[in-house]
């Protein structure tokens, strides 16, 4: 993993790409089973079920939150995608 690598977050709905946020150093998302998943650059590829709620992320040293709908969470090559039906 390149230590300079950062994450990109993409939220997709049936209408297309709803949100894209780049330069994320860490991200936390709640899964359907209630557990909290932390994601950092270089995370192992993953497919999981994300719960509806609040996702938090760190961008340029500041913490932000984003409301998300339930959907599939896909992590691959420093891109975090959430595919929702809403």
N, C-alpha and C positions, 0 to 999 in steps of 0.2 A: 504494500500500500504506500502510495505517495503521501508523505506527511502534510503536504500542501493541499491535498484533495479535500473537498467539502461536499456536502449533500445538496441535491436538488429535490424539492417536493413538488409533485404534480397531483392535483385533484381532478379526476375525470368523472363526468356524468354522461348520460346518454346524449346530451347536446354537444359534447366535446370537452375540451380542456377548460375547466372553470377557474383554476388557480395554478400558478407556477411561482415558486419561491426558490431562489438560488442562494448560494453562499451560506448554507446552514451548517453549523459545527456540531449540533446534536439535536435530537428530536425525541419526544416521548409521546406515545399513543397508547390508549387503552384498547385491549383486545376483548373479543366477545366473552371470554371466560373470566373477565374482570381483572386480569393481570395487566400490569403496566410494562410496556416494552420500550426500552431505551435503544436508540439507533445512533451510531456514530459512523463517520467515514470508514470504509473498509468492512462494513458489516457483511456477514455471510448472507448469500442469497436466501430469500425467505418468501413464502406465501402464507398469509394468515388472514383471519377475519377480524377487522377493526370494528369496534363498537361506536355507536353514535355518541358524541360528546365533544370534549375539548382536547385538542392536540396542542402541545407546547413545543416550541423550538427556539434555538439560540442562533441569532443572526448578528454578526459583527459585535458580539459581546452583550447583546441585549436579548432578554427573553420576551417572546411574543406568544399569544395564544390564537387559536383558530377553531371555530366550531365546525365539526365535520359530521356527515351522515354515516351510517354504518355501511361497510363495503369490504371489498377485498383489498388487502394491503400486500403490495409486491415490492420487495427490496432487491435491487440488482445493480451492480456497478455504480454505487453511490447515488442512485436515483430511487426515491421512495415514491411509489404510485399508489393512490387510493382510488379504486374504481367503485363508484356509488350508482345507485339507481335514482337518486333524487337530485 
